Structure formats: structure tokens, C-alpha cells
Amino acid sequence: MSQEKTGSNISQLAFRSGEGVPVSGLWRPEHDKCNTAPELWISKLDRFPPCPACGSPARFILLEEVRHISEDSDFL
């Protein structure tokens, strides 16, 4: 996509296991096989993992954009 996404745009989208993480933050995995998966902080440099509770592929919904200190220009 040519336009950079912000946390507010991304919070309305779902991403799948294996896709690149667009922003660092707190993400909720969702899928039909289990409902016990914990929320995860995932770095924008990573790929979405399988469900941490059962290992199945999952959709991920952004709950809150939370940058790592290494992403803050004030600390570089």
C-alpha cells in the first residue's frame, strides 16, 4: 500500500499468522479453535505468530499501538 497506515486505521483491520506486523503494539489473536489465547505485544519488525495457546493459525486485531523504546526518536 502506498499510504502509511496509522494505529487508528490498523485497529479496524485483521492480520493473519505469517504476515508482517505493521505497527508495534498489543494484539489479540482470534480464531474458532480456542478462546484462551492471551494478548501479545508484538514488534513491527516481526511476523504474526500462530496462536500462542494452541498453535493454530489466527487473525490478529490491534488493541493498542505501543512502541518499543528503540522506535522512539528521543531515545536514539
Secondary structure, DSSP 8 states (H G I E B T S, - for coil): --S---HHHHTT-EEETTSB-SS-EEEEEE-SS-S----EEE-TTSB--S-TTT----EEEEEEE---GGG-GGG-
